Amino acid sequence: MSFVDEECSESCSSAGGRARMESFFFSCELSSKAPFYTFQGDEEEDLEQFLELRTVCLGDGAKEESNVVEVTALNHHGKKVSVPVANLHLSCLPMVSLGEFELRTPVTFRLKSGSGPVCISGQHLIAYEDEDSDATEEDEESEEEIVPIKPAKKKQRKS
């Protein structure tokens, strides 16, 4: 199960102009009934999309067993790589904080062992170039004229 909710948006500068970054809440649940979940993101070509994982935790009704969560994503060479990111156990480690573990979409989560439920949460980040930014920057540059600084006038003293 996954749902996306608008959380915040911010503007940031990039080398080629202005880029806009939006972040949305992400969540999914793995269990013996649904041991896989693949997050594709939006399919627009001009968007850069990432999943920033924050927490992996056992859900309500988890058994006293080892639950291993594996993530499959692309590495910097574009090859699929699978890595276990959490080994959860109800009595000693029911939750793992991943900080800001960022992956480029698509990302597949797999419950490699255990029956769950395991809840994964984080943020879906979307970066795209702001179409209006080029025109706005050109307007700002033309409006900014350099005004020469005039020296201050000295007051003459009366003798």
Secondary structure, 3 states (H helix, E strand, C coil): CCCCEEEEEEEEEECCEEEEEEEEEEEEEECCCCCEEEECCCCCCCCEEEEEEEEEEECCCCCCCEEEEEEEEECCCCCEEEEEEEEEECCCECEEEEEEEEEECCEEEEEEECCCCEEEEEEEEEEEECCCHHHHHHHHHHHCCCCCCCCCCCCCCCC
